[in-house]
């Protein structure tokens, strides 16, 4: 049987020796002695002191400038779209400034400044500065910023052709040019919002948009910028690449990667275009959906199911146009647009794959 005393022992986070806590109330201790606590503190300070804050200072400085512009813009409006918008930007600006001051203090010390010099500039006592801007405290602030950064996204490449879209209805009750593309983009955004399980206000906060603007996006009342769409998708924990082709179609753009793009890039663009259509149709079950398609060979069924998944569908380069068109039509997409992506994918696919399909 295990020793009953060992069950109540705690492992010291510095020397890893197990010890019994002296008091049964309060927060459990992390260290077995004050010497271990001091040693751990010195280790953290040494590790944090080795950090280079120059890159962080540049990033935070850019964030401060962006937030300052947002404050100026929201304060200049006679009636903000959202009553709390100026306050939200101001609070965010203060947080950015606090972080910038923190890394600037550490940078100044690295460049030879004394605590007394910093005290004269900040009008803060040296003792208070040394506690607030210790290497450990500043490192925590930097780590917290990194945790708040959105994940990397795939931005759309340069536009290659422009077809201006009309913005008003034409006589005779017909829909304006590009209306269907904009409506499909709005459906995709609305479905993404619903799948995220978040409120419009929560998404607006994460995407740095107003709640009313989020409502207009999902209702198709506004044609948004790519930045607004990207931020919206990231706030919903989605993949921006899935919305690139829908956004370009709504914007009246022919969207293709430049000549010489690698197979992986072309594949990602083709898969994103198809997944965007799938999202606009509320993501019907891929298994049942694909099996119901006409004129699809048996070996192409698994390829199309992987095409609609999140993992790269590397065998998509062997899909026939007949199967690809059947999938596009079933998803109510533009066959001409998807054909461009399909042609680019076939051209970029390694020859061995195409020869295997042709002669195998």
C-alpha positions in Angstrom: 0.0 0.0 0.0 1.3 3.5 -0.7 2.4 5.6 2.2 -0.5 7.8 3.3 1.8 10.7 3.8 3.0 10.7 0.2 -0.5 11.4 -1.0 -0.3 14.9 0.6 3.1 15.7 -0.7 3.9 18.4 -3.2 6.8 18.4 -5.7 9.0 21.5 -5.6 9.0 23.2 -9.0 12.6 24.1 -8.6 14.5 21.2 -7.1 11.8 18.6 -7.7 12.0 17.3 -4.2 8.7 16.2 -2.6 7.7 18.0 0.6 4.7 18.2 3.0 2.8 21.5 3.1 2.8 23.2 6.4 -0.6 24.8 6.3 -3.7 23.0 5.2 -5.5 26.2 4.2 -4.7 28.7 1.4 -3.0 28.2 -1.9 -0.7 25.2 -2.1 3.0 26.3 -2.1 5.1 25.7 -5.3 8.5 25.6 -3.7 9.9 23.7 -0.7 11.9 26.7 0.7 12.5 30.4 0.2 15.9 29.5 -1.3 14.2 27.5 -4.1 11.7 30.3 -4.7 14.5 32.8 -5.1 16.4 30.5 -7.4 13.4 29.9 -9.6 12.8 33.7 -9.8 16.4 34.3 -10.8 16.1 31.7 -13.5 13.0 33.2 -15.0 14.6 36.7 -14.9 17.7 35.4 -16.7 15.7 33.7 -19.4 13.4 36.7 -19.9 16.4 39.1 -20.0 17.7 37.3 -23.0 14.6 38.2 -25.1 15.0 40.7 -28.0 12.1 43.2 -27.8 13.0 45.2 -30.9 10.7 43.2 -33.2 7.9 43.3 -30.6 8.3 47.1 -30.3 7.9 47.4 -34.1 4.8 45.3 -34.1 3.2 47.0 -31.1 4.0 50.4 -32.6 2.1 49.5 -35.7 -0.8 48.3 -33.6 -0.8 51.6 -31.6 -1.0 53.6 -34.9 -3.9 51.5 -36.2 -5.8 51.8 -32.9 -5.2 55.5 -32.8 -6.7 55.9 -36.3 -9.7 53.9 -35.2 -10.2 56.1 -32.2 -10.0 59.2 -34.4 -12.4 57.8 -36.9 -15.0 56.7 -34.4 -14.8 60.0 -32.5 -15.3 62.0 -35.7 -18.7 60.3 -36.5 -21.8 62.3 -35.4 -23.4 59.1 -34.3 -21.3 55.9 -34.0 -22.8 52.7 -35.5 -22.4 51.1 -32.1 -22.6 53.3 -29.0 -19.6 51.5 -27.3 -17.4 51.6 -30.4 -15.3 54.7 -29.4 -14.9 53.3 -25.9 -13.8 49.9 -27.1 -11.2 51.4 -29.4 -9.9 53.6 -26.6 -9.6 50.7 -24.2 -7.7 48.7 -26.8 -5.5 51.7 -27.6 -4.6 52.0 -23.9 -3.7 48.3 -23.7 -1.5 48.7 -26.8 0.3 51.7 -25.3 0.9 49.9 -22.0 2.5 47.0 -23.9 4.6 49.5 -26.0 5.8 51.3 -22.8 6.8 47.9 -21.3 8.9 46.7 -24.2 10.3 50.3 -24.6 11.6 50.2 -21.0 13.4 46.9 -21.6 14.8 48.2 -24.9 16.1 51.3 -23.2 17.8 49.2 -20.5 19.4 47.0 -23.1 20.8 50.1 -24.8 22.5 51.3 -21.7 19.8 53.5 -20.0 19.6 53.6 -16.2 16.5 53.1 -14.1 17.0 56.7 -12.9 16.8 58.0 -16.5 13.6 56.0 -17.1 12.2 57.3 -13.8 12.7 60.9 -14.9 10.9 60.3 -18.2 8.0 58.3 -16.8 7.6 60.2 -13.4 7.5 56.8 -11.7 9.7 55.7 -8.7 12.6 53.4 -9.6 11.3 50.7 -7.2 7.9 50.7 -8.9 9.5 50.6 -12.4 11.7 47.6 -11.5 8.6 45.7 -10.3 6.3 46.6 -13.1 8.8 46.2 -15.9 10.9 43.3 -14.7 12.0 40.9 -17.5 9.4 38.3 -16.2 6.5 40.8 -16.3 7.3 42.2 -19.7 7.8 38.6 -21.1 4.3 37.7 -19.8 2.8 40.7 -21.6 4.6 39.8 -24.8 3.4 36.1 -24.5 -0.2 37.3 -23.9 0.0 39.4 -27.1 1.2 36.4 -29.1 -1.8 34.4 -27.8 -4.2 37.1 -29.0 -2.8 37.2 -32.5 -5.0 35.5 -35.2 -3.6 32.5 -37.0 -2.0 32.9 -40.4 -4.4 33.2 -43.3 -4.1 32.8 -47.0 -4.6 36.2 -48.7 -5.9 36.5 -52.3 -3.3 37.0 -55.0 -3.2 40.0 -57.2 -6.3 40.7 -59.4 -5.8 40.0 -63.1 -9.0 41.2 -64.6 -11.7 43.7 -63.6 -15.4 43.5 -64.5 -17.2 46.3 -62.7 -20.4 45.1 -61.1 -23.6 47.2 -61.0 -24.8 48.2 -57.6 -28.4 49.1 -58.3 -31.3 47.2 -59.8 -31.9 47.6 -63.6 -35.3 48.4 -65.1 -37.6 45.5 -65.6 -37.2 43.9 -62.2 -34.0 42.0 -63.1 -31.3 41.4 -60.5 -28.2 43.6 -60.8 -25.1 42.2 -62.3 -23.2 40.2 -59.7 -26.2 39.9 -57.4 -26.1 36.1 -57.3 -22.4 36.1 -56.5 -22.9 38.6 -53.6 -25.9 36.6 -52.4 -23.8 33.4 -52.4 -21.0 35.1 -50.4 -23.6 36.3 -47.9 -25.0 32.8 -47.5 -21.5 31.4 -46.8 -20.9 34.1 -44.2 -24.3 33.5 -42.6 -23.7 29.7 -42.5 -20.3 30.2 -41.0 -21.7 32.5 -38.3 -24.4 29.8 -37.5 -21.9 27.0 -37.4 -19.6 28.9 -35.0 -22.3 29.1 -32.4 -21.3 32.6 -31.4 -23.5 35.7 -31.1 -23.1 38.5 -33.7 -21.8 40.7 -30.9 -19.1 38.2 -30.0 -18.0 37.9 -33.6 -18.0 41.7 -34.0 -15.7 42.1 -31.1 -13.2 39.4 -32.4 -13.4 40.7 -35.9 -13.2 44.4 -34.9 -16.5 45.2 -36.6 -19.7 46.7 -35.3 -22.6 44.2 -34.6 -24.8 46.1 -37.1 -22.1 45.6 -39.8 -22.0 41.9 -39.1 -25.7 41.7 -39.5 -25.5 43.5 -42.8 -22.7 41.2 -44.0 -24.7 38.0 -43.3 -27.8 39.5 -44.8 -26.1 40.5 -48.0 -26.8 44.2 -47.6 -23.1 45.2 -47.9 -20.4 44.2 -50.2 -17.4 44.0 -47.8 -13.7 44.5 -48.2 -11.5 41.4 -48.2 -10.1 42.5 -44.9 -13.6 42.5 -43.3 -14.4 39.1 -44.8 -11.0 37.7 -43.6 -11.5 39.0 -40.0 -15.1 37.7 -40.0 -14.0 34.2 -41.0 -11.1 34.1 -38.5 -13.5 35.3 -35.8 -15.7 32.3 -36.7 -12.7 30.0 -36.5 -13.0 29.3 -40.3 -10.5 29.1 -43.1 -10.2 32.4 -45.1 -9.0 30.6 -48.2 -12.5 29.0 -48.6 -14.0 32.5 -49.1 -11.4 33.9 -51.6 -13.1 32.8 -54.8 -16.6 33.8 -53.5 -15.4 37.2 -52.6 -13.7 37.7 -55.9 -16.8 36.6 -57.8 -18.9 39.1 -55.7 -16.3 41.7 -56.5 -16.4 41.0 -60.2 -12.9 39.6 -60.4 -11.4 36.7 -62.4 -9.2 35.1 -59.8 -6.3 32.9 -60.8 -2.8 32.3 -59.4 0.1 33.7 -61.5 1.8 31.5 -64.0 4.4 29.2 -62.5 2.5 28.8 -59.2 3.3 25.4 -57.5 0.9 22.5 -57.4 0.1 22.9 -53.7 -0.9 26.6 -54.2 -3.1 25.8 -57.2 -4.6 22.8 -55.3 -5.4 25.1 -52.3 -7.1 27.6 -54.5 -9.1 24.9 -56.3 -10.1 23.2 -53.0 -11.0 26.6 -51.4 -13.3 27.5 -54.3 -15.2 24.2 -54.0 -15.3 24.3 -50.2 -16.7 27.9 -50.5 -19.6 26.6 -52.6 -20.1 23.8 -50.1 -20.3 26.3 -47.2 -22.8 28.5 -49.1 -25.0 25.4 -49.4 -24.8 24.9 -45.6 -22.3 22.0 -45.9 -24.5 19.1 -46.8 -23.1 15.7 -45.7 -20.2 14.9 -48.1 -20.8 11.2 -48.1 -24.5 11.2 -49.1 -24.1 14.3 -51.3 -21.3 12.9 -53.5 -22.9 9.5 -53.9 -26.0 11.2 -55.3 -24.1 12.9 -58.1 -24.6 11.7 -61.7 -21.8 10.7 -64.1 -19.2 10.2 -61.3 -16.7 7.3 -61.5 -16.3 5.1 -58.4 -12.7 6.1 -57.8 -13.7 9.8 -58.0 -16.1 9.6 -55.1 -13.4 9.4 -52.5 -11.5 12.2 -54.1 -14.5 14.5 -54.0 -15.2 13.7 -50.4 -11.6 14.6 -49.5 -11.9 17.7 -51.6 -14.7 18.9 -49.3 -12.7 18.1 -46.1 -10.2 20.3 -44.4 -7.1 18.2 -45.4 -5.4 18.9 -48.8 -7.0 16.6 -51.4 -3.8 15.9 -53.4 -5.5 13.5 -55.8 -7.9 16.2 -57.0 -5.6 16.7 -60.1 -7.0 13.4 -61.5 -10.7 14.5 -61.3 -12.4 14.5 -64.7 -14.2 17.7 -65.7 -17.4 15.7 -66.0 -17.2 14.9 -62.2 -16.0 18.3 -61.3 -18.9 20.0 -63.2 -21.5 17.6 -61.7 -20.2 18.7 -58.2 -20.2 22.4 -59.2 -23.8 22.3 -60.6 -25.0 20.4 -57.5 -23.5 23.2 -55.3 -25.1 25.9 -57.5 -21.7 27.3 -58.4 -20.4 29.0 -61.5 -19.1 26.3 -63.8 -17.0 28.7 -65.8 -15.1 29.9 -62.7 -14.5 26.4 -61.4 -13.4 25.3 -64.9 -10.6 27.9 -64.7 -9.4 26.5 -61.4 -9.7 23.0 -62.8 -7.7 23.8 -65.9 -5.0 25.4 -63.7 -4.9 22.4 -61.4 -4.5 20.0 -64.4 -1.7 22.0 -65.8 0.1 22.1 -62.5 -0.4 18.4 -61.6 2.7 16.2 -61.9 2.6 14.4 -65.2 2.9 11.0 -63.5 -0.5 11.4 -62.0 -2.2 12.3 -65.2 -0.5 9.5 -67.1 -1.6 7.0 -64.4 -5.2 8.2 -65.0 -4.9 8.1 -68.8 -3.3 4.7 -69.1 -4.0 3.0 -65.8 
